[in-house]
Amino acid sequence: LLYGVTSVMFEGTPDYPDHAVYWRLMEKHKVNVIFSVPTVFKMLERFGIEHAQKHDLSSLRLLFLAGEYVNPEIVKWATEATKGIPVIDHYWLTEAGWPMTSIMAGVGMLPIKPGVANKPVIGWQLAVVDKKGHEVPVDTEGYLVARSPLPPGHITTLWQNKEFYKKDYWQFFPGRTLFLCGDYSTRDVDGYLKIGARVDEVINVAGQRISTREIAHVISTHPSVQEVCVIGAADALKGDEPVGLVVLKPGIEGATPLKMELRNLVRDMVGAIAAPKDIRFVSAIPKNPQGKHLRQVVKAVLDKREITDFNSLHENATEAEIKTAFELLKGELG
């Protein structure tokens, strides 16, 4: 925008009025650089590569994808569909105001590694650390943090909530001045960052960051609900979809009309994209000794994954407690 570069903003879905509309607009307007989200390219892949190949995409130079994890398969497909242009994954936060990791193509290209978010851009000092704020070895998962000073454009406070800003962003590691990005990450030997799951209770639905805590709060206001836990279950197209586990008050029957009532409550109070994909009524939601829901165990059951590496879970529970909770939920959810 500073340079007055012409931007084409596409408002709509990639399948209307037909499956070729995305590619046709690129050809028509001689688009050079695309910025999109992986969900769109997952949809385009389903429609078939022939829609891309029948259009003249010779003007394209770069494709940037962000907002959610980009799996290697989508990178490979998008590269093929666009006849070999670089597909660059990049990571940033709303709080940051601009990309934190990428390949700075205008400065110089780097080798592309599908499945990673590339390297910190100019201005960002990013690190992967343990619970005490100490940097972890290569290929070891830890917390993604930014060292101060932060570059221009980053938030310096939260509207009418300075204490929350200090506590949740800057005081996660006592005695250390580190900005918590809110995601787990690993760094490889070349300095490329791979972004993992969220540290907090935020999920990514088709590139939109949704607070599961907010969804759970809305559901909990219903007079029939005793307890609720909302997590992001894996979805092949959207990345995550909110799913709610609900314990009802004694004497309340869990039936489809109540599910719809709870979904509509979230739709009205938070927004359509936050409405849970499913709500499952259970007799109990497993917790750790500190009273917190075993969210990663819940997610593993809903994603139909077996838990094999107990050390990788950040649940503050013993292996025996996790196994018991896992079996309990499998029995409840099927």
C-alpha positions as CSV (number, residue, x, y, z in Angstrom):
1,L,0.0,0.0,0.0
2,L,2.9,2.4,0.7
3,Y,4.1,1.9,-2.8
4,G,0.6,2.2,-4.4
5,V,0.8,-1.3,-5.7
6,T,-2.5,-2.5,-7.3
7,S,-4.2,-5.1,-5.1
8,V,-7.0,-7.4,-6.1
9,M,-9.2,-8.4,-3.2
10,F,-11.3,-11.5,-3.8
11,E,-14.5,-11.6,-1.7
12,G,-16.4,-14.8,-2.1
13,T,-15.7,-18.6,-2.2
14,P,-13.4,-20.4,-4.6
15,D,-16.3,-22.5,-5.9
16,Y,-18.6,-19.8,-7.1
17,P,-19.7,-19.3,-9.8
18,D,-17.5,-22.3,-10.7
19,H,-14.4,-24.1,-9.6
20,A,-12.1,-22.0,-11.9
21,V,-13.0,-18.6,-10.6
22,Y,-9.8,-18.2,-8.5
23,W,-7.5,-19.0,-11.4
24,R,-9.5,-17.0,-13.9
25,L,-9.2,-13.9,-11.9
26,M,-5.4,-14.4,-11.7
27,E,-5.2,-14.7,-15.4
28,K,-7.5,-11.8,-16.1
29,H,-5.7,-9.3,-13.8
30,K,-2.2,-10.6,-14.4
31,V,-1.6,-11.2,-10.7
32,N,2.1,-11.4,-9.7
33,V,1.9,-12.3,-6.0
34,I,-0.8,-14.2,-4.1
35,F,-1.5,-14.0,-0.4
36,S,-4.0,-16.6,0.8
37,V,-4.8,-19.2,3.4
38,P,-4.1,-22.9,3.2
39,T,-7.8,-23.7,3.5
40,V,-8.5,-22.1,0.1
41,F,-5.8,-24.2,-1.6
42,K,-7.2,-27.4,0.1
43,M,-10.5,-26.6,-1.6
44,L,-8.8,-25.9,-4.9
45,E,-7.0,-29.2,-4.7
46,R,-10.3,-31.0,-4.3
47,F,-11.7,-29.3,-7.4
48,G,-8.8,-30.6,-9.5
49,I,-5.6,-29.3,-10.9
50,E,-7.0,-29.1,-14.4
51,H,-8.8,-25.8,-13.5
52,A,-5.4,-24.2,-12.8
53,Q,-3.7,-25.7,-15.8
54,K,-6.2,-24.4,-18.4
55,H,-5.4,-20.8,-17.4
56,D,-2.4,-18.6,-18.2
57,L,-0.7,-18.1,-14.9
58,S,2.6,-16.9,-16.3
59,S,2.4,-13.6,-14.5
60,L,2.7,-15.3,-11.1
61,R,6.0,-15.0,-9.2
62,L,5.2,-15.9,-5.6
63,L,2.5,-17.5,-3.5
64,F,2.4,-16.7,0.2
65,L,0.3,-18.8,2.6
66,A,-0.4,-18.0,6.2
67,G,-3.0,-18.1,9.0
68,E,-2.8,-21.8,9.7
69,Y,-0.4,-24.8,9.3
70,V,0.5,-25.5,5.7
71,N,1.1,-29.2,5.2
72,P,3.8,-30.4,2.7
73,E,1.2,-32.0,0.5
74,I,-0.5,-28.6,-0.2
75,V,2.9,-26.9,-0.8
76,K,3.7,-29.6,-3.4
77,W,0.2,-29.4,-5.1
78,A,0.2,-25.6,-5.2
79,T,3.7,-25.6,-6.7
80,E,2.6,-28.0,-9.4
81,A,-0.7,-26.1,-10.0
82,T,1.2,-22.8,-10.5
83,K,3.9,-24.4,-12.7
84,G,6.7,-24.1,-10.2
85,I,6.4,-20.7,-8.4
86,P,7.8,-20.6,-4.8
87,V,5.1,-21.3,-2.2
88,I,6.2,-19.4,1.0
89,D,4.7,-20.2,4.4
90,H,4.9,-17.4,6.9
91,Y,3.8,-16.9,10.5
92,W,2.6,-13.9,12.4
93,L,0.1,-12.8,15.0
94,T,-2.6,-10.1,15.0
95,E,-0.6,-8.6,17.9
96,A,2.6,-8.4,15.7
97,G,1.0,-6.4,12.9
98,W,3.2,-7.9,10.2
99,P,5.0,-11.2,9.4
100,M,7.4,-12.7,12.1
101,T,8.8,-15.5,10.0
102,S,9.0,-15.9,6.2
103,I,11.4,-16.0,3.3
104,M,12.0,-12.4,2.4
105,A,11.9,-12.9,-1.3
106,G,12.6,-9.2,-2.0
107,V,15.9,-9.5,-0.1
108,G,16.9,-13.0,-1.3
109,M,15.4,-16.4,-1.7
110,L,16.2,-19.3,0.6
111,P,15.6,-23.1,0.0
112,I,12.0,-24.0,0.6
113,K,11.2,-26.7,3.2
114,P,7.6,-27.7,3.0
115,G,5.9,-27.9,6.4
116,V,7.9,-25.2,8.1
117,A,7.2,-21.4,8.6
118,N,10.7,-20.5,7.5
119,K,13.0,-18.1,9.4
120,P,12.5,-14.9,11.5
121,V,12.3,-11.8,9.3
122,I,14.3,-8.6,9.9
123,G,13.4,-7.0,13.2
124,W,12.4,-10.2,15.0
125,Q,14.5,-12.1,17.5
126,L,12.7,-15.4,17.9
127,A,13.7,-18.3,20.1
128,V,12.3,-21.7,21.2
129,V,12.6,-22.1,25.0
130,D,11.6,-24.4,27.8
131,K,9.3,-23.7,30.7
132,K,12.0,-21.7,32.5
133,G,12.8,-19.6,29.4
134,H,16.0,-21.3,28.4
135,E,16.7,-22.1,24.8
136,V,16.1,-25.7,23.9
137,P,18.3,-27.9,21.6
138,V,17.7,-28.2,17.8
139,D,14.6,-30.2,16.8
140,T,13.2,-30.1,20.4
141,E,9.7,-28.7,21.0
142,G,9.4,-25.7,23.2
143,Y,7.6,-22.3,23.5
144,L,8.0,-19.8,20.7
145,V,9.0,-16.5,22.1
146,A,10.3,-13.1,20.9
147,R,13.1,-11.3,22.7
148,S,12.8,-7.6,23.3
149,P,12.9,-5.0,22.0
150,L,10.1,-5.8,19.6
151,P,10.0,-4.1,16.2
152,P,7.6,-1.3,15.2
153,G,4.0,-2.2,14.6
154,H,3.7,-4.6,17.5
155,I,1.1,-4.0,20.2
156,T,2.4,-2.3,23.4
157,T,-0.7,-2.9,25.5
158,L,-4.3,-4.1,25.3
159,W,-7.3,-1.8,25.3
160,Q,-8.2,-1.1,28.9
161,N,-6.4,-4.2,30.1
162,K,-2.7,-3.4,30.7
163,E,-2.4,-5.9,33.5
164,F,-3.5,-8.8,31.3
165,Y,-1.0,-7.7,28.6
166,K,1.8,-7.7,31.1
167,K,0.8,-11.0,32.8
168,D,-0.1,-13.2,29.8
169,Y,2.4,-11.9,27.3
170,W,5.5,-10.9,29.3
171,Q,5.4,-12.7,32.6
172,F,4.9,-16.3,31.5
173,F,8.6,-17.0,32.3
174,P,9.4,-15.5,35.7
175,G,12.5,-13.3,35.8
176,R,12.9,-13.3,32.0
177,T,11.9,-10.6,29.5
178,L,10.3,-12.8,26.8
179,F,7.2,-12.2,24.8
180,L,5.1,-15.4,24.6
181,C,3.9,-15.9,21.1
182,G,1.4,-18.5,22.2
183,D,2.5,-21.4,20.0
184,Y,4.8,-24.4,20.5
185,S,7.6,-24.7,18.0
186,T,10.8,-26.4,17.0
187,R,13.9,-25.0,15.2
188,D,16.0,-27.2,12.9
189,V,19.7,-27.1,12.4
190,D,19.3,-24.4,9.6
191,G,17.3,-22.1,11.8
192,Y,13.9,-22.9,10.2
193,L,10.9,-22.8,12.5
194,K,8.1,-25.3,12.5
195,I,5.0,-24.1,14.3
196,G,3.1,-26.6,16.5
197,A,0.0,-26.5,18.6
198,R,-1.3,-23.5,20.6
199,V,-0.1,-23.0,24.1
200,D,-3.4,-21.3,25.1
201,E,-7.0,-22.1,24.2
202,V,-7.1,-20.6,20.7
203,I,-7.8,-22.7,17.7
204,N,-7.5,-22.0,14.0
205,V,-10.6,-22.4,11.9
206,A,-10.0,-21.8,8.2
207,G,-7.4,-19.1,9.1
208,Q,-9.6,-17.5,11.8
209,R,-8.3,-17.5,15.4
210,I,-11.1,-18.6,17.7
211,S,-11.0,-18.7,21.5
212,T,-12.3,-22.0,22.8
213,R,-12.6,-20.4,26.2
214,E,-15.1,-17.9,24.8
215,I,-17.2,-20.7,23.2
216,A,-17.1,-22.7,26.4
217,H,-18.2,-19.6,28.4
218,V,-21.2,-19.0,26.2
219,I,-22.3,-22.7,26.4
220,S,-21.8,-22.7,30.2
221,T,-24.4,-19.9,30.5
222,H,-27.2,-22.3,29.4
223,P,-29.3,-23.4,32.4
224,S,-29.0,-27.1,31.4
225,V,-25.1,-27.1,31.4
226,Q,-23.1,-28.1,34.4
227,E,-19.6,-28.2,32.9
228,V,-18.1,-27.8,29.4
229,C,-14.8,-28.2,27.6
230,V,-14.3,-27.0,24.0
231,I,-11.3,-28.1,21.9
232,G,-10.3,-27.9,18.3
233,A,-10.7,-31.3,16.6
234,A,-8.7,-31.9,13.4
235,D,-10.6,-31.1,10.2
236,A,-9.1,-32.0,6.8
237,L,-10.4,-28.8,5.2
238,K,-10.5,-26.1,7.9
239,G,-7.6,-27.2,10.1
240,D,-9.6,-27.2,13.3
241,E,-13.3,-27.3,14.1
242,P,-14.6,-26.5,17.6
243,V,-16.1,-29.5,19.4
244,G,-17.8,-29.3,22.8
245,L,-17.9,-31.9,25.6
246,V,-20.8,-31.0,27.8
247,V,-21.8,-32.4,31.2
248,L,-25.5,-31.7,31.8
249,K,-27.1,-31.0,35.2
250,P,-28.9,-33.9,36.9
251,G,-32.2,-34.8,35.3
252,I,-31.5,-33.1,31.9
253,E,-31.6,-35.3,28.9
254,G,-29.0,-34.9,26.2
255,A,-30.8,-34.9,22.9
256,T,-30.4,-33.3,19.4
257,P,-32.7,-30.3,20.1
258,L,-30.5,-29.3,23.0
259,K,-27.4,-29.7,20.8
260,M,-28.9,-27.3,18.3
261,E,-29.9,-24.9,21.0
262,L,-26.3,-24.8,22.3
263,R,-24.8,-24.4,18.8
264,N,-27.2,-21.5,18.0
265,L,-26.3,-19.9,21.3
266,V,-22.7,-19.8,20.2
267,R,-23.6,-18.7,16.7
268,D,-25.6,-15.7,18.1
269,M,-23.1,-14.7,20.8
270,V,-19.8,-15.3,19.1
271,G,-20.4,-15.8,15.4
272,A,-21.2,-18.5,12.8
273,I,-17.6,-19.6,12.4
274,A,-17.4,-20.4,16.1
275,A,-20.5,-22.6,16.2
276,P,-19.3,-26.1,17.3
277,K,-19.1,-28.7,14.6
278,D,-20.4,-31.2,17.2
279,I,-21.5,-31.2,20.9
280,R,-21.0,-34.5,22.8
281,F,-22.8,-35.1,26.1
282,V,-20.6,-37.0,28.6
283,S,-20.9,-38.0,32.2
284,A,-17.5,-36.4,33.2
285,I,-14.6,-34.5,31.7
286,P,-11.2,-35.8,32.9
287,K,-9.0,-33.3,34.8
288,N,-5.5,-33.2,36.0
289,P,-4.6,-32.9,39.8
290,Q,-4.7,-29.1,39.5
291,G,-8.4,-29.3,38.3
292,K,-7.7,-28.4,34.6
293,H,-9.3,-30.3,31.8
294,L,-6.9,-32.8,30.0
295,R,-7.5,-31.0,26.7
296,Q,-4.8,-32.8,24.7
297,V,-6.2,-36.2,25.8
298,V,-9.7,-35.0,24.7
299,K,-8.3,-33.9,21.4
300,A,-6.5,-37.2,20.9
301,V,-9.7,-39.2,21.4
302,L,-11.7,-37.0,19.1
303,D,-9.0,-37.1,16.4
304,K,-9.0,-40.9,16.9
305,R,-5.2,-40.9,17.7
306,E,-3.5,-43.2,20.1
307,I,-1.2,-41.6,22.7
308,T,2.3,-43.1,22.4
309,D,4.6,-40.3,23.6
310,F,3.4,-39.2,27.0
311,N,6.4,-36.9,27.5
312,S,5.2,-34.7,24.6
313,L,1.9,-33.9,26.4
314,H,1.7,-30.7,28.4
315,E,-0.9,-31.9,30.8
316,N,0.7,-31.8,34.2
317,A,-0.6,-35.3,34.8
318,T,1.1,-38.7,35.3
319,E,1.2,-41.3,32.6
320,A,-1.2,-43.5,34.6
321,E,-3.7,-40.5,34.9
322,I,-3.5,-39.8,31.2
323,K,-4.1,-43.5,30.3
324,T,-7.1,-43.7,32.6
325,A,-8.6,-40.5,31.2
326,F,-7.9,-41.7,27.6
327,E,-9.7,-45.0,28.2
328,L,-12.6,-43.3,30.0
329,L,-13.2,-40.9,27.1
330,K,-12.9,-43.6,24.5
331,G,-15.6,-45.5,26.3
332,E,-17.8,-42.3,26.5
333,L,-17.2,-41.1,22.9
334,G,-16.8,-44.4,21.1
